[in-house]
Amino acid sequence: MTYAISVLTLGGITVILAMGLNVQYGWAGDLNLSYYAYVALGAYVCGVMMLPPPNASEGNFYVLGLHQSFFVGTIVAVAVCAVVGLVVGSIALRRVTGDYFAIVTLSVTLIFYTFSDQYAPLFNGPQGIYGVPHAFGGVLRFSYSGYNLFLLGLVAAVLVVVVFLFEVLYRSAFGRTLRAVRDDPISVSAFGISPYRRKLAAYVLGSAVGGLGGVLLLQYVSAFSPAGWSPLETFLLFSGIIVGGVGSVWGVLFGASVVLIGVPQAVLFIPAPAGAATFLPALQNCIIGLIILVFLYLRPRGLFPERSPVLGFDGALKWQSRPVRFVVGRVRTLLGEGAA
């Protein structure tokens, strides 16, 4: 039971992270390879907000140490990630696009990774932060198993809110405009809409959600260090988006659940060679990489492709799947021929 709760909790956090990345990549079309840097930043900021002042005699060094509540730490962490995303995005999105944008974001990740690892006074260097208090620990008293169940409920509640928010945004004018910018920015500019501002808004929103996921991840492990994350983590999130359906809210929810939760659990049933401690993690990455290649070749739009807007018979904007669009199109063609 405890193991199942742990898997579901980590899986829910991973799906939340994939949702935020989908806004940047699936909706705005920006290949952001620095996404996990915002996850780490959110975890670090929330941690130093909740931890007490550092004790130099014990070899602990980090900024702040304000001993604030989980709620305050979360708000500050999400805000910091949004501001950093605004600064990075305002520079990168204005000057570069496409592959060059991906290179810039990857450089941001490597800079932050190296700086946090080598500069101990910031976030305690390679040791990282640890012993972070539990969420609402000063108000609610839980046993070990009780807190795990509470954290699962908290992650599930956040996931529901994120899915609902993104589904609303997906159907809103902002979501439609953002995907139009992704598909044809020149045409969108002709209508007086700034593609740069729309992409920047998506980048900031995705960075904030990444920071929120980092806060939840910190609560799950109670510690965070440079050894626990790398640019590879972002590629794993991309796998869930590609398998589920780029741009699709429910597709990403399904794809991230299957690939990032199901595959690691299935790999555990494979017997590992004696003395090869890294065999299963390496095999997991190989399987996920193979899944990405298969889907990119056979089904690049994923299992649940992004819905496309079409005009119904009454002229109202509706969302239809490809088979429904085909049938509706044929019927309208026949009616048009008949009228002619």
C-alpha positions in Angstrom: 0.0 0.0 0.0 2.8 2.4 0.9 4.6 1.6 -2.3 1.5 2.2 -4.4 0.9 5.6 -2.7 4.5 6.6 -3.4 4.2 5.6 -7.1 1.0 7.5 -7.5 2.3 10.6 -5.8 5.5 10.7 -7.9 3.4 10.0 -11.0 1.0 12.8 -10.3 3.9 15.2 -9.9 5.4 14.1 -13.2 2.1 14.6 -15.0 1.9 18.1 -13.6 5.4 18.8 -14.9 4.5 17.4 -18.3 1.4 19.6 -18.4 3.5 22.8 -17.9 6.0 21.7 -20.6 3.1 21.0 -23.0 2.0 24.7 -22.8 5.5 25.8 -24.0 6.1 23.0 -26.6 2.7 21.8 -27.6 0.8 25.1 -27.6 3.5 27.7 -28.4 5.8 25.4 -30.4 8.9 26.3 -28.5 11.4 23.5 -27.8 12.3 24.4 -24.2 15.2 22.3 -22.9 15.6 24.3 -19.8 12.3 23.3 -18.3 13.7 21.2 -15.5 15.8 24.1 -14.4 12.6 25.8 -13.3 11.6 22.6 -11.5 14.9 22.7 -9.5 14.5 26.4 -8.9 11.0 26.0 -7.5 12.3 23.2 -5.2 15.3 25.2 -4.0 13.4 28.5 -3.4 10.6 26.7 -1.5 13.2 24.8 0.5 15.2 27.8 1.6 12.0 29.6 2.5 10.8 26.8 4.8 14.2 25.8 6.3 15.6 27.6 9.4 18.7 29.7 9.1 21.7 27.7 8.0 24.2 26.4 10.6 27.7 27.1 9.3 29.3 24.9 12.0 27.5 21.9 10.5 28.7 22.8 7.0 25.3 24.0 5.8 25.2 27.1 3.6 22.2 28.5 1.8 20.5 31.8 1.3 17.4 33.0 3.2 16.5 30.3 5.7 13.3 32.1 6.7 11.5 29.2 8.3 8.2 30.1 6.6 5.1 28.0 6.0 4.6 25.7 3.1 2.0 28.1 1.7 4.4 31.1 1.7 7.2 29.0 0.3 5.0 27.8 -2.5 3.8 31.3 -3.5 7.4 32.7 -3.4 8.8 29.7 -5.4 6.2 29.9 -8.1 6.6 33.7 -8.3 10.4 33.5 -8.6 10.1 30.9 -11.4 7.6 33.1 -13.3 9.9 36.1 -13.0 13.0 34.2 -14.1 11.0 32.7 -16.9 9.9 36.2 -17.9 13.5 37.4 -17.9 14.9 34.4 -19.8 12.0 34.3 -22.2 12.0 38.0 -23.0 15.6 37.7 -24.1 15.5 34.3 -25.9 12.2 34.6 -27.6 12.8 38.0 -29.0 16.1 37.1 -30.7 16.1 33.4 -31.6 13.6 30.8 -32.7 13.5 27.1 -33.5 16.7 25.1 -32.9 18.6 28.2 -31.8 16.0 28.7 -29.0 16.5 25.1 -27.9 20.2 25.7 -27.7 19.8 28.8 -25.7 17.5 27.1 -23.2 19.8 24.1 -22.9 22.6 26.6 -22.1 20.4 28.1 -19.3 20.0 24.7 -17.8 23.7 23.9 -17.8 24.5 27.4 -16.3 22.1 27.0 -13.5 23.1 23.4 -12.9 26.8 24.3 -12.7 26.3 27.4 -10.6 24.1 25.7 -8.0 26.5 22.8 -7.8 29.7 24.8 -7.5 28.6 27.9 -5.5 27.8 26.5 -2.1 26.5 29.8 -0.4 23.5 29.7 -2.8 21.9 26.3 -2.2 24.5 24.4 -0.3 26.4 23.3 -3.4 26.6 19.6 -4.3 25.1 18.5 -1.0 21.9 20.5 -1.7 19.2 21.2 0.8 17.7 18.5 3.0 15.5 18.1 6.1 12.8 20.4 4.6 9.8 20.5 6.9 6.6 18.8 5.8 3.8 20.8 4.3 1.5 22.2 7.0 3.6 20.4 9.6 3.0 23.2 12.1 -0.8 22.8 11.8 -1.4 19.2 11.0 0.1 16.2 12.8 0.6 13.1 10.7 2.3 9.8 11.1 4.7 8.7 8.3 2.0 6.8 6.4 -0.6 9.4 7.2 1.6 12.2 5.6 2.2 10.1 2.5 -1.5 9.7 2.0 -2.0 13.4 2.7 0.7 14.3 0.1 -1.0 12.1 -2.5 -4.3 13.9 -1.9 -2.5 17.3 -2.2 -0.8 16.3 -5.5 -4.1 14.9 -6.8 -5.9 18.2 -6.0 -3.2 20.2 -7.7 -3.3 18.0 -10.7 -7.1 18.4 -11.0 -6.8 22.2 -10.8 -4.0 22.2 -13.4 -5.9 20.0 -15.8 -9.1 22.1 -15.4 -7.2 25.3 -15.9 -5.4 24.2 -19.0 -8.5 22.7 -20.5 -10.2 26.1 -20.0 -7.2 27.9 -21.5 -7.1 25.4 -24.4 -10.6 26.3 -25.4 -10.2 30.1 -24.7 -9.2 32.8 -27.2 -5.7 32.8 -25.6 -5.2 29.0 -26.3 -6.5 29.3 -29.9 -4.4 32.3 -30.6 -1.3 30.7 -29.1 -1.7 27.6 -31.3 -2.3 29.8 -34.3 1.0 31.5 -33.5 2.7 28.1 -33.4 1.3 27.1 -36.8 1.6 30.4 -38.7 3.1 33.4 -36.8 3.2 35.6 -40.0 -0.5 35.3 -40.6 -1.3 36.0 -36.9 0.9 39.1 -37.1 -1.2 40.4 -40.0 -4.2 40.5 -37.6 -2.3 42.8 -35.2 -1.4 40.1 -32.7 2.1 39.9 -31.3 3.5 36.3 -31.6 6.3 37.3 -29.2 4.0 38.3 -26.4 1.9 35.2 -26.8 4.9 32.9 -26.7 6.3 34.8 -23.8 3.1 34.4 -21.8 3.2 30.6 -22.5 6.8 30.5 -21.4 6.1 32.2 -18.2 3.0 30.1 -17.5 4.9 26.9 -18.2 7.8 28.0 -16.0 5.4 28.8 -13.1 3.8 25.3 -13.4 7.3 23.8 -13.5 8.2 25.6 -10.2 5.0 24.4 -8.6 5.9 20.8 -9.6 9.3 21.4 -8.1 7.7 22.4 -4.8 5.6 19.2 -4.7 8.7 17.1 -5.7 10.6 18.7 -2.8 7.8 17.7 -0.4 8.0 14.2 -1.8 11.7 13.6 -1.2 12.3 16.3 1.5 15.6 17.2 -0.2 17.0 18.4 -3.4 20.5 18.5 -4.9 22.2 18.9 -8.3 22.8 15.2 -8.4 19.0 14.6 -8.5 18.3 16.4 -11.8 19.9 17.0 -15.2 18.7 18.0 -18.7 17.8 14.4 -19.3 14.8 14.8 -17.0 13.3 17.2 -19.5 13.6 14.7 -22.4 11.7 12.2 -20.3 8.9 14.7 -19.9 8.9 15.2 -23.7 8.3 11.5 -24.1 5.0 11.7 -22.3 3.9 14.6 -24.5 4.9 12.9 -27.8 3.2 9.6 -26.9 0.0 11.2 -25.6 -0.4 13.9 -28.2 1.5 17.2 -28.6 -0.8 20.1 -27.6 -3.6 17.8 -26.2 -4.4 18.3 -22.5 -5.9 14.9 -22.1 -3.4 13.2 -24.4 -0.5 14.5 -22.3 -2.3 13.3 -19.1 -2.6 9.8 -20.6 0.8 9.7 -22.3 2.7 10.9 -19.2 0.9 8.4 -17.0 1.7 5.5 -19.3 5.3 6.3 -20.3 6.6 8.0 -17.1 4.7 5.8 -14.6 4.0 2.6 -16.4 7.3 2.0 -18.1 9.5 2.4 -14.9 7.2 0.1 -13.0 7.2 -2.5 -15.8 11.0 -2.4 -16.0 11.2 -3.4 -12.3 9.9 -6.9 -13.2 12.9 -7.5 -15.5 15.7 -9.4 -13.8 18.9 -7.3 -13.6 22.4 -8.9 -13.9 24.3 -9.4 -10.7 26.4 -6.4 -9.7 24.9 -4.1 -12.3 23.2 -1.5 -10.2 22.6 0.9 -13.1 21.2 -1.7 -15.5 17.5 -1.1 -14.8 17.7 2.8 -14.9 19.7 2.5 -18.2 17.2 0.0 -19.6 14.3 2.3 -18.7 15.9 5.2 -20.6 16.5 3.0 -23.6 12.9 1.8 -23.7 11.5 5.3 -23.4 13.9 6.4 -26.2 12.7 3.6 -28.4 9.1 4.5 -27.7 9.8 8.0 -28.8 11.4 6.9 -32.0 8.5 4.5 -32.8 5.9 7.2 -32.2 7.8 9.9 -34.1 7.9 7.5 -37.1 4.5 5.8 -37.0 2.3 8.3 -35.1 4.0 11.7 -34.7 0.8 13.3 -33.4 0.5 10.9 -30.5 -2.3 8.6 -29.4 -4.7 11.4 -28.8 -4.0 14.1 -31.4 -4.8 17.7 -30.8 -8.3 18.6 -31.7 -8.9 21.0 -34.5 -11.6 23.7 -34.6 -14.2 23.5 -37.3 -17.3 25.4 -38.0 -20.5 23.5 -37.5 -23.7 23.9 -39.6 -24.8 26.7 -37.4 -21.4 28.5 -37.8 -20.4 27.9 -34.2 -16.8 26.9 -33.4 -16.6 23.2 -32.4 -13.9 20.7 -31.7 -13.9 17.5 -33.6 -11.7 14.5 -34.0 -10.3 13.6 -37.5 -12.9 10.9 -38.3 -15.7 13.3 -37.3 -14.2 16.1 -39.3 -14.0 13.8 -42.4 -17.7 12.8 -42.1 -18.9 16.3 -41.5 -16.8 17.6 -44.4 -18.2 14.9 -46.8 -21.8 15.7 -45.7 -21.3 19.4 -46.2 -19.8 18.8 -49.6 -22.7 16.6 -50.7 -25.2 19.2 -49.4 -23.4 21.9 -51.3 -23.4 19.9 -54.5 -27.0 19.1 -54.1 -27.9 22.8 -53.6 -25.9 23.6 -56.7 
